[in-house]
Amino acid sequence: MPFAQLVIGPPGSGKSTYCDGMHQFMSAIGRKCSVVNLDPANDRTSYPCALDVRDLVTLEQIMSEEELGPNGGVLYALEELEHNIGWLEQGLEKLGEDYVLFDCPGQVELYTHHTSLRNVFFRIQKLGYRLVALHLTDSYALTLPSLYISTLLLSLRAMLQMDLPHLNVLTKIDKIASYGPLPFDLEFYTEAQDLSDLLPHLAQENPMMQHPKFQGLNTAVIELVEDFGLVGFETLAVEDKKSMMSLLQSIDRAGGYAFGGAEGANDTVWQVAMREGMGTMNIRDVQERWIDRKEEFDEIERREMEEARTGETPSLTSDAGDEDSDIEEMNRHIPDSGIKMVRQGESVQGSVQNQASNGL
């Protein structure tokens, strides 16, 4: 049973960058992964593209032939893809059991009220794929209460429209400290609870918000989000290995990959770490790493990189020693399964010793 991620989100949220980074990360941990580009306007992909919708239809062609603008052209292109879904199905069959990342367009209409993209996803689901929708949002949205509330509404609408296992992700979290101090800790924004605390900050953001009719509207919007109780956020710094691992573990749980068959006996250290749930960062770890002590952690990483560059080239034996030490360090955190292996020679020798001690 193949698995897939549907990467959606507004323009500039980092969808293509995420697909490139996740493709590299999965390759490093031993998962066979392919990326499918569903954006007819994306003519420069940074990742190796296994299947490209531009081979079927391009935005430039539609804008020229149908006299449409960029937004209307993308909507038209997705309708073309829906009508020619056999082309996509044939391409996916060639990928076999690969884990697939779908890089989707950034027009929000496609996942808020337009039906073509959702219909394409449902057809993919009928092929046997276990899908997870991943809605990316730039963490800059946390800097203004009005932007954050808009993000909550957009995320909620996308969850209701897609009707799939769904995760909302705040990207570029490593840049959040450069935007200035936030009025609340990250946990407030990721949990999306007690949103009424935002109302005074909305009034400070814009004097117009102090008018009674806007106060009533803001209160109604906040109550709407809280009544659904669906919206929450994961965080991501795409260049940070621990952040990528933590997010992928959440995706695996949402899509069922974590409950599938175990990997083979020749797992790497990173595969073991993924399967055992190691490397998970809770929101307080993220707060400490990227906000409270960012400069300190950055300095530690800089020193480690300098030491790695200035160190001597390790020999083959030292490489083996480093790998053994990594495995030993990982084994300290792997739960004991209760099964102990005994070599045949050791078992025979132990039996002889037991007989001698018993006078047999």
C-alpha positions in Angstrom: 0.0 0.0 0.0 1.7 3.2 -1.1 1.7 6.4 1.0 1.7 10.0 -0.2 1.7 13.6 1.1 -0.4 16.3 -0.5 1.6 19.5 0.0 -0.8 22.6 -0.2 -0.6 26.1 1.1 -0.6 29.8 -0.1 2.2 31.1 -2.3 5.5 31.6 -0.5 4.8 29.1 2.2 7.7 26.9 1.1 5.9 24.0 -0.6 8.6 23.3 -3.2 11.4 23.8 -0.7 9.7 21.4 1.6 9.3 18.8 -1.1 13.0 19.1 -2.0 14.1 18.9 1.7 11.7 16.0 2.5 12.9 14.1 -0.6 16.5 14.4 0.5 15.6 13.4 4.1 13.7 10.3 3.1 16.5 9.3 0.8 18.9 9.6 3.8 16.7 7.4 6.0 16.2 4.7 3.4 12.7 5.4 2.1 12.2 5.3 -1.6 10.5 8.6 -2.5 9.3 10.3 -5.6 8.0 13.9 -6.1 5.1 14.8 -8.5 4.7 18.4 -9.6 1.0 19.4 -9.9 1.7 23.1 -10.3 1.4 24.1 -14.0 3.2 27.3 -13.3 6.3 25.7 -11.7 8.8 25.4 -14.5 11.9 25.3 -12.3 11.8 22.5 -9.7 14.7 22.1 -7.3 13.9 18.4 -6.8 14.1 15.5 -9.2 10.6 15.4 -10.7 9.3 11.9 -11.3 6.0 13.2 -12.9 5.3 16.7 -14.1 1.9 18.1 -14.9 3.5 20.5 -17.3 4.0 17.5 -19.6 0.2 17.5 -19.9 -0.6 21.2 -19.7 1.3 24.5 -19.1 0.1 27.7 -17.6 1.6 29.7 -20.5 -0.3 27.7 -23.0 -3.6 28.1 -21.3 -3.1 31.9 -20.7 -2.4 32.3 -24.4 -5.1 30.1 -25.9 -7.9 30.9 -23.4 -7.0 34.5 -22.7 -7.0 33.9 -18.9 -4.9 35.5 -16.2 -2.5 33.6 -13.9 -5.1 32.6 -11.3 -7.8 31.6 -13.8 -5.2 29.8 -15.8 -4.2 27.6 -12.9 -7.8 26.7 -12.1 -8.4 25.8 -15.8 -5.2 23.7 -15.7 -6.4 21.7 -12.7 -9.8 21.1 -14.5 -7.8 19.8 -17.5 -5.9 17.5 -15.1 -9.2 16.2 -13.6 -10.6 15.5 -17.1 -7.4 13.7 -18.1 -6.9 11.8 -14.8 -5.9 8.7 -16.7 -2.5 10.4 -17.5 -1.8 10.9 -13.8 -2.9 7.3 -12.9 -0.6 5.8 -15.5 2.3 7.9 -14.3 1.7 6.8 -10.7 1.6 3.1 -11.6 5.1 3.4 -12.9 6.3 4.6 -9.5 5.2 1.4 -7.8 5.3 1.5 -4.0 7.3 4.7 -3.8 6.3 7.2 -1.1 5.0 10.2 -3.2 5.1 13.9 -2.5 2.6 15.9 -4.5 3.7 19.5 -4.9 0.5 21.4 -5.4 -0.3 25.0 -6.7 -0.5 27.9 -4.3 -3.8 29.3 -5.4 -6.0 29.1 -2.2 -9.2 28.7 -4.3 -8.1 25.2 -5.2 -8.4 23.9 -1.6 -11.0 26.2 -0.2 -14.0 25.9 -2.6 -12.8 24.8 -6.1 -13.5 21.0 -6.5 -11.0 19.9 -9.2 -8.0 19.4 -6.9 -10.1 17.6 -4.3 -11.6 15.3 -7.0 -8.0 14.5 -8.2 -7.0 13.6 -4.6 -10.0 11.3 -4.3 -9.1 9.5 -7.5 -5.6 9.0 -6.2 -7.0 7.6 -3.0 -9.0 5.0 -5.1 -5.6 3.8 -6.4 -4.8 2.6 -2.9 -2.8 5.5 -1.7 -2.9 6.5 2.0 -3.0 10.3 1.8 -2.1 13.0 4.2 -2.8 16.7 3.4 -0.1 19.0 4.6 -1.1 22.6 4.7 2.0 24.9 5.0 1.9 28.5 6.3 4.7 30.9 6.7 5.4 31.5 10.4 5.4 35.2 9.7 1.6 35.0 10.1 2.2 34.8 13.9 3.6 38.3 14.0 0.2 40.0 13.5 -3.0 38.9 15.2 -5.1 39.7 12.1 -2.8 37.5 10.0 -2.9 34.7 12.5 -6.8 34.7 12.6 -6.8 34.7 8.8 -4.5 31.7 8.9 -6.8 29.9 11.3 -9.8 30.5 9.0 -7.9 29.4 5.9 -6.6 26.2 7.6 -10.1 25.3 8.9 -11.6 25.8 5.5 -8.9 23.7 3.8 -9.5 20.9 6.4 -13.2 20.8 5.7 -12.8 21.0 1.9 -10.1 18.3 1.6 -11.8 15.9 3.9 -8.5 13.9 4.4 -6.1 13.2 7.3 -4.7 16.7 7.7 -1.7 18.5 9.3 -1.2 22.3 9.5 2.5 23.3 9.5 4.1 26.6 10.4 7.2 26.7 8.1 10.4 28.8 8.4 10.2 28.6 12.2 13.9 29.2 12.3 13.2 32.8 11.1 10.6 33.6 13.7 13.1 35.3 16.1 14.0 37.8 13.5 10.4 39.1 13.3 10.5 40.6 16.8 9.0 39.4 20.1 5.6 37.6 20.0 3.0 38.5 22.6 2.5 34.8 23.5 4.7 31.7 23.5 4.6 29.4 20.5 2.4 26.9 22.3 -0.4 29.4 22.3 -0.3 29.6 18.5 0.2 25.9 17.8 -2.6 24.8 20.1 -5.0 27.6 18.9 -6.9 27.7 22.2 -8.1 30.6 24.4 -8.1 32.7 21.3 -10.1 35.4 23.0 -6.8 36.6 24.5 -6.0 37.9 21.0 -8.8 40.5 21.0 -6.9 43.2 22.9 -3.9 42.8 20.6 -6.2 43.1 17.6 -7.4 46.5 18.9 -3.8 47.6 19.3 -2.9 46.5 15.8 -5.5 48.7 14.2 -7.6 51.5 15.8 -10.5 50.5 13.5 -10.7 47.2 15.3 -11.9 49.1 18.4 -15.2 49.8 16.8 -18.0 47.7 18.4 -19.0 46.1 15.1 -15.5 44.9 14.4 -15.2 43.7 18.0 -18.3 41.6 17.5 -17.1 40.2 14.2 -13.7 39.3 15.6 -15.4 37.6 18.6 -17.6 35.6 16.3 -14.7 34.4 14.1 -12.7 33.3 17.2 -15.7 31.4 18.6 -16.2 29.7 15.2 -12.6 28.4 15.2 -12.8 27.3 18.8 -16.2 25.6 18.3 -14.8 23.4 15.6 -11.8 22.5 17.7 -9.9 21.2 14.7 -7.1 23.6 14.0 -3.6 23.1 15.4 -0.1 23.5 14.0 3.1 21.6 13.8 6.4 23.5 13.2 9.1 23.1 10.7 12.7 24.3 10.0 13.4 22.5 6.8 17.2 22.7 7.1 17.1 21.2 10.7 17.3 17.4 10.8 15.5 17.1 14.1 12.7 19.3 13.0 12.2 17.3 9.8 12.3 14.0 11.8 9.7 15.2 14.3 7.4 16.4 11.5 7.7 13.2 9.5 6.8 11.1 12.6 3.6 13.2 13.0 2.8 12.6 9.3 3.5 8.9 9.7 1.0 8.6 12.5 -1.6 10.6 10.6 -1.3 8.6 7.5 -0.9 5.2 9.1 2.7 4.6 7.9 3.8 4.3 11.5 1.4 1.3 11.9 2.5 -0.5 8.8 5.0 -3.3 8.3 8.3 -3.0 10.0 11.4 -2.3 7.9 14.0 -4.9 7.2 16.7 -6.2 9.4 19.4 -4.0 7.8 18.0 -0.7 9.1 20.3 2.2 9.4 20.5 4.2 12.6 18.1 6.8 11.3 15.5 4.2 10.3 15.6 2.8 13.8 15.3 6.3 15.2 12.2 7.0 13.0 10.5 3.7 13.9 11.2 4.1 17.6 9.9 7.6 17.8 13.3 9.2 18.7 14.2 12.8 17.9 10.7 14.2 18.6 10.7 17.9 19.4 7.8 19.1 21.5 6.7 22.8 21.2 8.8 23.8 24.3 11.9 22.4 22.6 11.1 24.4 19.5 10.5 27.5 21.6 13.9 27.1 23.3 15.8 26.2 20.1 14.5 28.9 17.8 13.4 31.8 20.1 14.7 31.7 23.7 18.2 30.4 23.0 18.6 30.6 19.3 21.9 32.4 19.3 23.4 30.0 21.8 22.3 26.9 19.7 23.4 28.6 16.5 26.9 29.1 18.0 27.1 25.5 19.1 26.2 24.3 15.6 28.7 26.7 14.1 31.5 25.3 16.2 30.5 21.7 15.4 30.6 22.5 11.7 34.1 24.2 12.0 35.4 21.2 13.9 34.1 18.9 11.2 35.7 21.0 8.5 39.1 21.4 10.2 39.3 17.7 11.4 41.5 15.2 9.6 39.9 13.0 7.0 38.8 9.8 8.8 40.1 6.4 7.7 37.9 3.5 6.9 38.5 2.0 10.4 37.5 5.3 12.1 34.4 5.4 10.0 33.4 2.0 11.3 34.1 3.1 14.8 32.0 6.2 14.4 29.1 4.1 13.0 29.5 1.7 16.0 29.4 4.6 18.4 26.3 6.0 16.8 24.6 2.6 17.0 25.6 2.2 20.7 24.3 5.7 21.5 21.0 4.9 19.7 20.7 1.5 21.5 20.7 3.3 24.8 17.4 4.8 23.9 15.8 1.8 22.1 13.2 0.1 24.3 14.1 -3.5 25.3 11.9 -5.9 23.4 12.4 -8.7 25.9 13.9 -11.1 23.4 17.5 -12.1 23.9 19.5 -13.9 21.3 22.0 -16.7 22.3 24.5 -18.1 20.0 24.5 -21.9 19.5 28.0 -22.4 20.7 27.3 -20.4 23.8 24.2 -22.4 24.5 26.1 -25.8 24.3 29.0 -24.5 26.4 26.5 -23.2 29.0 24.7 -26.6 29.1 28.0 -28.5 29.7 28.9 -26.1 32.6 25.5 -26.6 34.1 25.8 -30.4 34.0 29.2 -30.2 35.6 28.0 -28.0 38.4 25.1 -30.4 39.1 27.5 -33.5 39.3 26.0 -35.1 36.1 
